[in-house]
Amino acid sequence: LFRDALAHLSRICRVIKLPRGNCLLIGVGGSGRQSISRLACYICEFKVFMIEISKSYRYNDFREDLKKLFEMAGAKNQPTVFLFNDSQIVEEFFLEDINCLLGSGEVPGLFAPDEVSNYRELMRNEARAAGMEETPTVLWQLFIERCRQNLHLILCMSPIGEAFRTRVRMFPNLVNCCTIDWFPAWSNEALQEVSLKFLNESTNQNLKEATQGVSNIFAVVHTSVIDSTARMLQELKRNNYVTPTNFLELVKVYLSVLTQKQKELEDQIFKFRNGIEKLDNSREQVEVMSQELEVKKKEVSVAQKECEEMLVVIVRDRKIVDEQQRSIQAESEKVQREEAETQKIADDAQKDLDEALPALSAAEEALNALNKKDLSEIKAYAKPPPLVEMVMEAVMVLRKGQSSWEEAKKELGNPSFLSELINYDKDANLNESMLSKVSKYTSKPEFDPEQVGKQSGAAKSLCLWVRAMVVYGRVAKNVAPKKAKLKAAMDSLVKKRSQLKAAQDDLQEVTDKMLALKNKYDESVGLKERLMNESAELEAKLDRAQR
């Protein structure tokens, strides 16, 4: 605080400490009236009360705030300062109430009867302790006296214009009941001290030496404007008010511009340092990239050579694979033709065999229908019927046994007789000699299953079997050459298939090898292209870095 501010502070503290002490602070806006008043209240440990102005704030709101003020000073017995300035005068009725408050300590019609009664009851104990009468008038006067002791008004007014003179004439208690303290324009010393304080708080250590000179310039500028304003009033009869607020705004604008310029300078310094670091890093990166470029060029050369060598091997292997593929294709077509011819032979032989299959199936069904009882029926004959005997002899011939009834009866007693007939080895036993022997029986007209069946049902089934064997034997005789031819063809086909499979396996092995080589070649080409791209990119970076 400069010397003049300390004088105002001391004066305000001395006044508000006096009983019923009130102040009228007269000065232009920004001269420090409210700030110094708040500091004085803090020193004296008084509560500061101010109204809050809004768009809808009117006289009734003001009276409600006055009630709060009386509540603090009277009901709560708290030392309070009512700080009020002329910018808060929304209606002139405000000053009328303040004028009454300064003169008599109360505002007429402020409290309702019930509120007055409450405050009287609040003061009853104090009146009783002081030995005073407890009449309503005495109690109310005691409440008003407490309020006047605790309540102090500090009114901040501006002398500019006709409004101040008019208000002083209309409300004389503003002057009569208040100690007047004039706040003149700040002295040159005050201007320098205030500006120097702002500069020291806002500037860095490097600018401390220049702050004294800058503060002197501020003071000179402000005083020169005041002098020019006085000359303008004298010459042009026009008022131009220059207040301490204008001076503080000047200092704040300067500090704002100074901060902005400092930031711009710091940004430029940062950019410069960053650029230097980038250049240093670029130089180091250029050296590293130069070394990497030499390595990449060598790697590209090696990859190029490997690709060329692998390409030669791939072309050579491709020719071998193509030749093998053509050879295997021709062999495959030849094998397919032989398969077709072999299948034709097999189909021809099967066609002949199919002629004997119905007779064989009928004979097997007839044999399956026989059981031991049927065989015992034949065996029971002491002397069988001629046709039954003839059938049994034919059966014995096929079984390579003695063709007699006695031998046949023995075989009928064999438990596996029927199963041996069913599983009879036709291909091994039905040769030319066997067919000639059996034909002696089957060629007879009476060797007919229907005629035999009239004498014995079991003999009929055996007759069907014998005839089926003869039919199969004759068919097999014709099919035998075809089977031999088919077997030879199948053996040749199996051999050629084996050879074809081996060739295909060899081809697959070579193909896999070639594919593996091609994949390796593709990887090498990709590696070469990647290395070439990296090399080109490094060369471009080096070119840009050297510009």
LOGU-640943 format. One line per 3 residues: number of its first residue (from 0); their letters; for each residue x, y, z of C-alpha. Coordinates in Angstrom, 2 decimals. Layout:
N
NUM) a) X/Y/Z | ...
//
This chain:
547
0) lfr) 0.00/0.00/0.00 | 1.26/3.48/-0.87 | 1.27/6.34/1.65
3) dal) -2.06/7.92/0.64 | -3.84/4.53/0.83 | -2.46/3.98/4.34
6) ahl) -3.76/7.39/5.39 | -7.27/6.56/4.10 | -7.14/3.13/5.78
9) sri) -6.18/4.62/9.15 | -8.88/7.28/8.87 | -11.64/4.74/8.10
12) crv) -10.52/2.40/10.92 | -10.56/5.30/13.40 | -14.05/6.41/12.36
15) ikl) -15.79/3.00/12.40 | -14.33/2.20/15.81 | -16.16/5.22/17.22
18) prg) -19.72/4.67/18.53 | -22.16/5.50/15.75 | -19.19/6.21/13.50
21) ncl) -20.11/6.48/9.79 | -18.07/7.46/6.72 | -18.84/9.25/3.47
24) lig) -16.04/8.41/1.01 | -16.01/10.81/-1.94 | -13.92/9.92/-4.97
27) vgg) -14.08/8.82/-8.58 | -14.51/5.17/-9.51 | -11.43/3.02/-9.14
30) sgr) -9.82/5.18/-6.47 | -9.86/2.27/-4.00 | -12.77/3.30/-1.75
33) qsi) -14.39/-0.15/-1.43 | -11.10/-2.09/-1.26 | -9.74/0.05/1.55
36) srl) -13.11/-0.11/3.35 | -13.10/-3.91/3.27 | -9.53/-3.99/4.55
39) acy) -10.47/-1.63/7.40 | -13.42/-3.86/8.35 | -11.12/-6.89/8.36
42) ice) -8.66/-5.07/10.64 | -11.45/-4.03/13.01 | -13.04/-7.50/12.83
45) fkv) -16.37/-6.13/11.62 | -18.82/-8.02/9.40 | -19.31/-6.41/5.97
48) fmi) -22.85/-6.29/4.55 | -23.59/-5.31/0.93 | -26.71/-5.59/-1.17
51) eis) -26.66/-7.54/-4.42 | -28.21/-5.66/-7.34 | -30.10/-7.53/-10.06
54) ksy) -32.44/-6.53/-12.88 | -35.49/-7.13/-10.70 | -34.07/-5.48/-7.56
57) ryn) -36.49/-2.85/-6.25 | -37.38/-0.87/-3.12 | -39.11/-3.77/-1.35
60) dfr) -35.99/-5.91/-1.84 | -33.91/-3.11/-0.36 | -36.12/-2.95/2.73
63) edl) -35.81/-6.73/3.15 | -32.01/-6.36/3.08 | -32.29/-3.62/5.74
66) kkl) -34.21/-6.09/7.91 | -31.30/-8.52/7.56 | -28.94/-5.71/8.55
69) fem) -30.95/-5.00/11.72 | -31.04/-8.75/12.43 | -27.23/-8.90/12.36
72) aga) -26.57/-5.73/14.33 | -29.49/-5.89/16.80 | -30.69/-9.47/17.27
75) knq) -27.26/-11.13/16.88 | -25.39/-8.21/18.53 | -22.70/-8.39/15.83
78) ptv) -20.58/-5.34/14.82 | -21.53/-4.77/11.18 | -20.54/-2.34/8.43
81) flf) -23.11/-1.51/5.75 | -21.01/-0.76/2.65 | -23.10/1.10/0.07
84) nds) -22.05/2.92/-3.13 | -23.89/5.21/-5.53 | -23.98/2.56/-8.32
87) qiv) -26.42/0.58/-6.14 | -29.00/3.40/-5.99 | -31.73/1.93/-8.16
90) eef) -34.37/4.24/-6.64 | -33.93/7.47/-4.69 | -36.06/5.98/-1.90
93) fle) -32.96/3.98/-0.92 | -31.22/7.19/0.18 | -34.32/8.33/2.08
96) din) -34.17/5.20/4.26 | -30.41/5.58/4.68 | -30.92/9.22/5.67
99) cll) -33.38/8.11/8.40 | -31.01/5.34/9.48 | -28.18/7.86/9.91
102) gsg) -30.33/10.37/11.78 | -32.47/8.29/14.15 | -31.02/4.79/13.85
105) evp) -34.28/3.34/12.52 | -36.36/3.24/9.32 | -40.05/4.16/9.72
108) glf) -42.50/1.40/8.78 | -39.73/-1.15/8.21 | -40.97/-3.82/10.64
111) apd) -44.43/-5.32/11.04 | -46.01/-5.24/14.56 | -45.27/-8.93/15.20
114) evs) -41.62/-8.43/14.21 | -41.37/-5.44/16.56 | -42.88/-7.56/19.34
117) nyr) -40.28/-10.29/18.79 | -37.40/-7.82/19.03 | -38.90/-6.32/22.22
120) elm) -39.04/-9.76/23.82 | -35.44/-10.31/22.76 | -34.35/-7.20/24.75
123) rne) -36.44/-7.95/27.86 | -33.69/-9.82/29.78 | -31.14/-7.11/29.04
126) ara) -33.55/-4.39/30.32 | -34.25/-6.41/33.46 | -30.52/-6.85/34.10
129) agm) -29.97/-3.10/33.70 | -32.87/-2.30/36.08 | -34.83/-0.50/33.39
132) eet) -38.59/-0.43/32.95 | -39.90/-3.21/30.69 | -42.37/-1.07/28.77
135) ptv) -42.69/-1.54/24.99 | -41.21/1.89/24.31 | -38.19/1.28/26.54
138) lwq) -37.57/-2.16/25.07 | -37.77/-0.87/21.49 | -35.45/2.07/22.23
141) lfi) -33.01/-0.38/23.82 | -33.06/-2.47/20.61 | -32.53/0.61/18.42
144) erc) -29.67/1.75/20.65 | -27.93/-1.62/20.29 | -28.32/-1.42/16.51
147) rqn) -26.83/2.09/16.42 | -23.86/0.94/18.53 | -23.11/-2.09/16.30
150) lhl) -24.04/-0.62/12.93 | -21.68/1.58/10.89 | -22.39/2.93/7.40
153) ilc) -19.70/3.52/4.79 | -21.14/5.38/1.80 | -19.06/5.58/-1.38
156) msp) -20.08/8.50/-3.62 | -18.68/10.02/-6.78 | -18.49/13.85/-6.98
159) ige) -18.94/13.84/-10.72 | -22.17/15.33/-12.08 | -25.21/17.02/-10.53
162) afr) -26.56/13.85/-8.85 | -24.17/14.05/-5.88 | -24.97/17.72/-5.12
165) trv) -28.69/17.06/-5.43 | -28.59/14.08/-3.07 | -26.56/16.00/-0.48
168) rmf) -29.14/18.82/-0.49 | -32.12/16.42/-0.30 | -30.63/14.11/2.37
171) pnl) -28.54/16.29/4.74 | -27.75/13.42/7.12 | -25.34/12.10/4.48
174) vnc) -23.09/15.01/5.47 | -24.21/15.78/9.01 | -23.93/12.24/10.40
177) cti) -20.88/11.03/8.43 | -17.19/11.73/8.50 | -16.22/12.86/4.99
180) dwf) -13.05/11.44/3.45 | -12.02/12.77/0.06 | -10.13/10.47/-2.29
183) paw) -8.18/12.77/-4.60 | -6.34/11.68/-7.72 | -3.40/9.38/-7.10
186) sne) -0.07/11.03/-6.73 | 2.85/10.30/-9.02 | 4.43/8.23/-6.24
189) alq) 1.23/6.17/-5.84 | 1.00/5.56/-9.57 | 4.60/4.34/-9.70
192) evs) 4.20/2.10/-6.65 | 0.98/0.45/-7.89 | 2.31/-0.17/-11.39
195) lkf) 5.60/-1.45/-9.99 | 3.72/-3.97/-7.81 | 1.80/-5.32/-10.83
198) lne) 4.96/-5.51/-12.92 | 6.94/-7.36/-10.24 | 4.17/-9.93/-9.82
201) stn) 3.68/-10.57/-13.54 | 7.16/-10.38/-15.08 | 10.00/-12.88/-14.80
204) qnl) 13.33/-12.32/-13.09 | 15.09/-11.22/-16.30 | 12.83/-8.16/-16.63
207) kea) 13.09/-6.93/-13.01 | 15.67/-4.28/-13.92 | 13.33/-2.70/-16.49
210) tqg) 10.22/-2.57/-14.27 | 11.21/0.70/-12.53 | 11.58/2.52/-15.82
213) vsn) 8.32/1.11/-17.16 | 6.44/2.13/-14.00 | 7.82/5.70/-14.39
216) ifa) 6.52/5.76/-17.96 | 3.09/4.65/-16.79 | 2.99/7.46/-14.24
219) vvh) 4.12/10.01/-16.83 | 1.51/8.87/-19.35 | -1.30/9.00/-16.79
222) tsv) -0.37/12.43/-15.42 | 0.05/13.81/-18.96 | -3.47/12.65/-19.81
225) ids) -4.79/14.35/-16.67 | -3.02/17.58/-17.67 | -4.44/17.34/-21.18
228) tar) -7.92/16.80/-19.72 | -7.60/19.92/-17.59 | -6.44/21.95/-20.62
231) mlq) -9.39/20.57/-22.67 | -11.80/21.65/-19.91 | -10.28/25.13/-19.88
234) elk) -10.22/25.57/-23.64 | -13.27/23.55/-24.81 | -15.36/23.57/-21.65
237) rnn) -15.71/19.77/-21.91 | -15.05/17.33/-19.10 | -13.05/14.11/-19.65
240) yvt) -12.74/12.11/-16.44 | -9.49/10.16/-15.96 | -9.76/7.76/-13.00
243) ptn) -7.36/5.30/-11.35 | -9.36/2.57/-13.08 | -8.06/3.90/-16.40
246) fle) -4.54/3.68/-15.02 | -5.05/0.08/-13.85 | -6.49/-0.81/-17.26
249) lvk) -3.40/0.69/-18.89 | -1.16/-1.49/-16.72 | -3.27/-4.61/-17.38
252) vyl) -3.25/-4.01/-21.15 | 0.51/-3.61/-21.07 | 0.93/-6.81/-19.06
255) svl) -1.42/-8.66/-21.45 | 0.56/-7.50/-24.48 | 3.81/-8.31/-22.67
258) tqk) 2.59/-11.83/-21.87 | 1.48/-12.32/-25.47 | 4.82/-11.15/-26.83
261) qke) 6.72/-13.30/-24.33 | 4.69/-16.32/-25.44 | 5.39/-15.54/-29.10
264) led) 9.08/-15.19/-28.34 | 9.10/-18.44/-26.36 | 7.34/-20.18/-29.25
267) qif) 9.96/-18.88/-31.68 | 12.76/-19.98/-29.34 | 11.15/-23.39/-29.02
270) kfr) 10.80/-23.67/-32.80 | 14.42/-22.60/-33.26 | 15.69/-25.13/-30.72
273) ngi) 13.46/-27.81/-32.16 | 14.75/-27.01/-35.64 | 18.37/-27.27/-34.44
276) ekl) 17.59/-30.63/-32.81 | 15.87/-31.80/-35.98 | 18.92/-30.81/-38.04
279) dns) 21.22/-32.69/-35.64 | 18.94/-35.73/-35.75 | 18.73/-35.47/-39.52
282) req) 22.51/-35.44/-39.81 | 22.77/-38.54/-37.66 | 19.95/-40.21/-39.60
285) vev) 21.68/-39.38/-42.89 | 24.81/-41.14/-41.73 | 22.81/-44.17/-40.60
288) msq) 20.78/-44.20/-43.82 | 23.95/-44.01/-45.90 | 25.27/-47.12/-44.20
291) ele) 21.91/-48.84/-44.54 | 21.81/-47.94/-48.24 | 25.16/-49.62/-48.89
294) vkk) 23.95/-52.74/-47.07 | 20.68/-52.73/-49.01 | 22.50/-52.45/-52.33
297) kev) 24.61/-55.50/-51.49 | 21.54/-57.43/-50.41 | 19.75/-56.48/-53.64
300) sva) 22.72/-57.71/-55.67 | 22.78/-61.05/-53.82 | 19.01/-61.46/-54.15
303) qke) 19.20/-60.67/-57.89 | 21.86/-63.33/-58.40 | 19.90/-65.93/-56.42
306) cee) 16.75/-65.21/-58.42 | 18.57/-65.67/-61.72 | 20.09/-68.99/-60.59
309) mlv) 16.76/-70.29/-59.33 | 15.05/-69.20/-62.55 | 17.48/-71.36/-64.58
312) viv) 16.76/-74.39/-62.37 | 13.00/-73.79/-62.58 | 13.07/-73.62/-66.40
315) rdr) 15.08/-76.85/-66.57 | 12.79/-78.67/-64.13 | 9.76/-77.34/-65.99
318) kiv) 10.93/-79.05/-69.18 | 11.48/-82.33/-67.33 | 8.05/-82.12/-65.74
321) deq) 6.39/-81.36/-69.07 | 8.08/-84.37/-70.71 | 7.10/-86.66/-67.85
324) qrs) 3.55/-85.34/-67.93 | 3.26/-86.11/-71.66 | 4.71/-89.61/-71.16
327) iqa) 2.45/-90.35/-68.21 | -0.55/-89.01/-70.11 | 0.12/-91.37/-73.02
330) ese) 0.66/-94.29/-70.64 | -2.52/-93.39/-68.76 | -4.52/-93.40/-71.99
333) kvq) -3.05/-96.79/-72.92 | -3.93/-98.22/-69.50 | -7.45/-96.87/-69.85
336) ree) -7.84/-98.61/-73.21 | -6.59/-101.91/-71.72 | -8.99/-101.48/-68.80
339) aet) -11.83/-101.11/-71.28 | -10.76/-104.27/-73.19 | -10.34/-106.22/-69.94
342) qki) -13.75/-105.10/-68.77 | -15.20/-106.27/-72.10 | -13.65/-109.74/-71.64
345) add) -14.91/-109.90/-68.07 | -18.40/-108.90/-69.15 | -18.39/-111.62/-71.89
348) aqk) -17.31/-114.30/-69.43 | -19.81/-113.14/-66.86 | -22.54/-113.29/-69.50
351) dld) -21.81/-116.97/-70.13 | -21.68/-117.69/-66.42 | -25.00/-115.94/-65.91
354) eal) -26.62/-118.70/-68.02 | -25.72/-121.32/-65.41 | -26.57/-119.20/-62.40
357) pal) -30.36/-119.79/-62.43 | -29.84/-123.59/-62.42 | -27.25/-123.28/-59.64
360) saa) -29.56/-121.07/-57.59 | -32.44/-123.53/-58.01 | -30.20/-126.47/-57.02
363) eea) -28.88/-124.60/-53.93 | -32.42/-123.73/-52.87 | -33.46/-127.36/-53.32
366) lna) -30.50/-128.55/-51.25 | -31.17/-125.97/-48.56 | -34.73/-127.25/-48.35
369) lnk) -33.51/-130.79/-47.56 | -32.91/-131.99/-44.04 | -31.76/-135.17/-42.33
372) kdl) -35.32/-136.58/-42.41 | -35.45/-136.29/-46.20 | -32.09/-138.02/-46.50
375) sei) -33.23/-140.73/-44.06 | -36.20/-141.28/-46.34 | -33.86/-142.14/-49.23
378) kay) -31.56/-144.12/-46.94 | -34.47/-146.21/-45.73 | -34.90/-147.85/-49.11
381) akp) -33.62/-151.43/-49.03 | -33.87/-151.42/-52.78 | -34.52/-147.91/-54.04
384) ppl) -36.62/-147.05/-57.08 | -34.60/-147.04/-60.30 | -34.72/-143.31/-60.81
387) vem) -33.64/-142.66/-57.18 | -30.80/-145.12/-57.54 | -29.75/-143.51/-60.82
390) vme) -29.71/-140.08/-59.18 | -27.64/-141.29/-56.23 | -25.15/-142.94/-58.60
393) avm) -24.78/-139.63/-60.47 | -24.20/-137.86/-57.15 | -21.53/-140.39/-56.20
396) vlr) -19.81/-139.88/-59.56 | -19.62/-136.10/-58.88 | -18.26/-136.81/-55.37
399) kgq) -15.63/-139.11/-56.96 | -16.99/-142.09/-55.06 | -18.08/-145.59/-56.07
402) ssw) -21.32/-145.35/-58.06 | -23.32/-147.97/-56.13 | -26.32/-147.91/-53.83
405) eea) -24.39/-149.35/-50.91 | -21.77/-146.61/-51.12 | -24.47/-144.00/-51.56
408) kke) -26.26/-145.16/-48.39 | -23.00/-144.72/-46.49 | -22.59/-141.19/-47.75
411) lgn) -26.19/-140.36/-46.86 | -25.28/-141.15/-43.30 | -22.51/-138.53/-43.35
414) psf) -23.66/-135.51/-41.26 | -21.86/-133.09/-43.58 | -23.29/-134.59/-46.73
417) lse) -25.53/-131.64/-47.61 | -22.98/-128.96/-46.70 | -20.39/-130.68/-48.90
420) lin) -22.84/-130.63/-51.80 | -23.64/-126.94/-51.22 | -19.90/-126.01/-50.99
423) ydk) -18.93/-128.29/-53.89 | -15.77/-127.05/-55.70 | -17.19/-126.71/-59.18
426) dan) -14.16/-125.17/-60.87 | -11.74/-127.83/-59.59 | -13.86/-130.99/-60.04
429) lne) -15.93/-130.36/-63.17 | -13.37/-131.27/-65.78 | -13.95/-132.95/-69.14
432) sml) -13.66/-136.49/-67.73 | -16.10/-135.79/-64.90 | -18.64/-134.23/-67.27
435) skv) -18.36/-137.29/-69.59 | -19.08/-139.69/-66.71 | -22.04/-137.70/-65.40
438) sky) -23.49/-137.18/-68.87 | -24.15/-140.92/-69.05 | -26.89/-140.30/-66.46
441) tsk) -28.14/-136.84/-67.39 | -28.47/-137.65/-71.05 | -31.14/-140.23/-70.30
444) pef) -34.68/-138.96/-70.86 | -35.89/-140.36/-67.56 | -33.26/-138.27/-65.66
447) dpe) -35.83/-135.56/-65.26 | -36.49/-133.82/-61.95 | -40.25/-134.03/-62.38
450) qvg) -40.19/-137.76/-63.02 | -37.73/-138.32/-60.19 | -39.88/-136.19/-57.93
453) kqs) -42.77/-138.58/-58.38 | -40.70/-141.28/-56.65 | -38.88/-139.08/-54.04
456) gaa) -38.88/-135.37/-53.26 | -35.35/-135.51/-51.82 | -34.11/-137.31/-54.92
459) ksl) -35.67/-134.52/-57.03 | -33.54/-131.91/-55.22 | -30.42/-134.02/-55.76
462) clw) -31.41/-134.45/-59.43 | -31.65/-130.67/-59.80 | -28.21/-130.30/-58.23
465) vra) -26.64/-132.86/-60.61 | -28.17/-131.22/-63.65 | -27.02/-127.78/-62.45
468) mvv) -23.46/-129.05/-62.02 | -23.51/-130.42/-65.55 | -24.82/-127.11/-66.94
471) ygr) -22.22/-125.15/-64.99 | -19.46/-127.51/-66.13 | -20.35/-127.06/-69.76
474) vak) -20.55/-123.29/-69.38 | -17.27/-123.22/-67.46 | -15.68/-125.25/-70.25
477) nva) -16.55/-122.48/-72.70 | -15.66/-119.70/-70.20 | -12.29/-121.16/-69.18
480) pkk) -10.36/-119.70/-72.15 | -12.01/-116.37/-71.53 | -11.06/-116.54/-67.82
483) akl) -7.50/-117.33/-68.76 | -7.45/-114.40/-71.15 | -9.07/-112.21/-68.47
486) kaa) -6.49/-113.27/-65.88 | -3.63/-112.51/-68.26 | -5.18/-109.15/-69.08
489) mds) -5.71/-108.36/-65.38 | -2.11/-109.29/-64.52 | -0.85/-107.07/-67.31
492) lvk) -3.20/-104.28/-66.21 | -2.08/-104.51/-62.58 | 1.55/-104.35/-63.65
495) krs) 0.96/-101.34/-65.88 | -1.08/-99.63/-63.17 | 1.79/-100.15/-60.78
498) qlk) 4.20/-98.68/-63.31 | 1.83/-95.76/-63.95 | 1.48/-95.15/-60.20
501) aaq) 5.27/-95.15/-59.78 | 5.62/-92.69/-62.68 | 2.91/-90.48/-61.22
504) ddl) 4.63/-90.56/-57.82 | 7.89/-89.56/-59.47 | 6.10/-86.80/-61.34
507) qev) 4.44/-85.59/-58.13 | 7.78/-85.56/-56.35 | 9.38/-83.53/-59.13
510) tdk) 6.33/-81.24/-59.27 | 6.44/-80.65/-55.50 | 10.12/-79.94/-55.73
513) mla) 9.52/-77.53/-58.57 | 6.66/-75.82/-56.67 | 8.83/-75.49/-53.59
516) lkn) 11.55/-73.99/-55.76 | 9.02/-71.66/-57.40 | 7.74/-70.54/-54.00
519) kyd) 11.29/-69.89/-52.92 | 11.84/-67.99/-56.15 | 8.70/-65.91/-55.54
522) esv) 9.90/-65.16/-51.99 | 13.29/-64.17/-53.36 | 11.68/-61.92/-55.97
525) glk) 9.50/-60.36/-53.26 | 12.55/-59.86/-51.03 | 14.43/-58.33/-53.95
528) erl) 11.57/-55.94/-54.75 | 11.20/-54.99/-51.08 | 14.94/-54.35/-50.81
531) mne) 14.83/-52.30/-54.02 | 11.91/-50.24/-52.70 | 13.69/-49.68/-49.39
534) sae) 16.84/-48.73/-51.25 | 14.91/-46.27/-53.44 | 13.21/-44.81/-50.38
537) lea) 16.56/-44.38/-48.61 | 18.02/-42.68/-51.69 | 15.03/-40.31/-51.81
540) kld) 15.41/-39.50/-48.10 | 19.14/-38.87/-48.57 | 18.41/-36.61/-51.52
543) raq) 15.88/-34.59/-49.50 | 18.21/-34.44/-46.50 | 21.11/-33.12/-48.59
546) r) 19.11/-30.32/-50.19
//
